[in-house]
Amino acid sequence: MLDKRAQKIKGDLNEAASKKEEAEKLKKEYKAELSKAREEGQEIIEKAEERSKQRADEIIDEAKQEVEMIKERNLAEIEQARKDALNQLRNELASMALLAAGKFIQGSLDEKQHKKLINQYIDELDDEKLGEIH
């Protein structure tokens, strides 16, 4: 009976040692899996951050290009408006010069009349038209 009891205790101890080994093995596997999962999670985070940074850079580049296009378009519009204003002023100046020449031709002008005609011409140029030249 003591032998049986000793064998049972020995068997229980062997079984406990076996279960302990199995538990240790499972613990190592769990730690390895956990470590692997953490590494994979970190990799996923790093890839997501990199993609986010790349997209942000793309958005910034697109915005810079759009700003440049708007700037170029606005400069072209300003240049065209300046050219139009100069053309309009030239046309008006030519009309006034023809008018003055016509008045000159219609009658013989003395120096006093000539100065008066020039002063009238200058008075007809208003500040707004002269302001567009600058």
Stockholm file with secondary structure:
# STOCKHOLM 1.0

chainA/1-134         MLDKRAQKIKGDLNEAASKKEEAEKLKKEYKAELSKAREEGQEIIEKAEERSKQRADEIIDEAKQEVEMIKERNLAEIEQARKDALNQLRNELASMALLAAGKFIQGSLDEKQHKKLINQYIDELDDEKLGEIH
#=GR chainA/1-134 SS CHHHHHHHHHHHHHHHHHHHHHHHHHHHHHHHHHHHHHHHHHHHHHHHHHHHHHHHHHHHHHHHHHHHHHHHHHHHHHHHHHHHHHHHHHHHHHHHHHHHHHHHHHSCCCHHHHHHHHHHHHHHSCHHHHHHHC
#=GC SS_cons         CHHHHHHHHHHHHHHHHHHHHHHHHHHHHHHHHHHHHHHHHHHHHHHHHHHHHHHHHHHHHHHHHHHHHHHHHHHHHHHHHHHHHHHHHHHHHHHHHHHHHHHHHHSCCCHHHHHHHHHHHHHHSCHHHHHHHC
//
